[in-house]
């Protein structure tokens, strides 16, 4: 009988439990994920089938909350306003982020400072952004109306007019978050080998041809990510609305998440608020699926 060295026996005895070791390192994150991510998702979904206020125990009501949503006119107003905000902001954020990335990817003087200035607003807290723009857009004493008055364009009721309130919030959002998209596009541009663009120029391609035939196709994976994140973030708009208008004037800026907050944490209809949350999730899932359908398969794969 062949006798194995003692070191081999030790390695073999450890091999049976070696697969467990990585999970011990992952255990803290898994616990946090279950407690603060997965657990609330499951609990919230169960809550959407109950009638539950801050007082008393939840009472199972089945699909009653979802049936009530179908008959709730304010729910449809919030959906319409959310899509309106999405249309106002998402295309601008994507196109402007791309243009800024193109400009700031060039070897220009002061390029680093310009990048910081464009991205800096994104580092600000949403409450600070809301308060700052409340001052700028104030109908009587706002800085923007002051300069419009100098041009004899008259004061605009930015946040007190139903027609102007949502565009004003959209303008605020673009100023605040366009730097984030710019950074993602910038990373994608810097990942493109410069030899490809140089080869296209040597072959006689002009700047626009290089852009549309080389740069844009190679940026498709980055564009997919930017579009997806922009849709998700704008569809869940809440902070700016809460600080600047509170959903008003009237219901002009009442969005889905704002309406969820009102039902769950102001009228304390936790079950109804949970139903709104999961309908919002379903709409986001449908938008994500539609995006994967419309974009070329090699982008989303």
RALIN-V334095 format. One record per backbone hydrogen bond with DSSP energy under -0.5 kcal/mol. NH is the residue of the N-H (numbers start at 0). CO is the residue of the C=O. If there is no record, write none. Layout:
# RALIN-V334095
nh = (NH/NH)
co = (CO/CO)
This chain:
# RALIN-V334095
nh = (3/8/9/10/11/12/13/14/15/16/17/17/18/19/20/20/21/22/23/23/24/25/26/29/30/31/32/33/34/35/36/37/38/40/41/42/43/44/45/46/47/48/49/50/51/52/58/60/61/63/66/67/68/69/70/71/72/75/76/77/78/79/80/81/82/83/84/85/86/87/88/89/92/93/94/95/96/97/98/99/100/101/102/103/104/104/105/107/110/113/114/115/116/117/118/119/120/121/122/122/123/128/129/130/131/132/133/134/135/136/137/141/143/144/145/146/147/148/149/150/151/152/157/158/160/164/167/168/169/170/171/172/173/174/175/176/177/179/180/181/182/183/184/185/186/187/188/189/190/190/191/195/196/197/198/199/200/201/202/203/204/209/210/211/212/213/214/215/217/218/218/219/222/223/224/225/226/227/228/229/230/231/232/233/234/235/236/241/242/243/244/245/246/247/251/252/253/253/254/255/258/259/260/261/262/263/264/265/266/268/269/269/270/272/273/274/275/276/277/278/279/280/281/282/283/284/285/286/287/288/289/290/291/292/293/294/298/299/300)
co = (1/4/5/6/7/8/9/10/11/13/13/14/14/16/16/17/17/19/19/20/20/21/22/25/26/27/28/29/30/31/32/32/33/36/37/38/39/40/41/42/43/45/46/58/49/54/50/48/48/60/62/63/64/65/66/68/70/71/72/73/74/75/76/77/78/79/80/81/82/83/84/85/88/89/90/91/92/93/94/95/96/97/98/99/100/101/102/105/107/109/110/111/112/113/114/115/116/118/118/119/120/124/125/126/127/128/129/130/131/132/134/137/135/135/141/142/143/144/145/146/148/147/155/136/156/160/163/164/165/166/167/168/169/170/171/172/173/176/176/177/178/179/180/181/182/183/184/185/186/187/188/192/192/193/194/195/196/197/198/200/199/205/206/207/208/209/209/210/213/214/215/216/218/219/220/221/222/223/224/225/226/227/228/229/230/231/233/237/238/239/240/240/240/244/248/246/246/250/252/77/254/255/256/257/258/259/260/261/261/262/51/267/51/268/269/270/271/272/273/274/275/276/277/278/279/280/281/282/283/284/285/286/287/288/289/290/295/295/296)
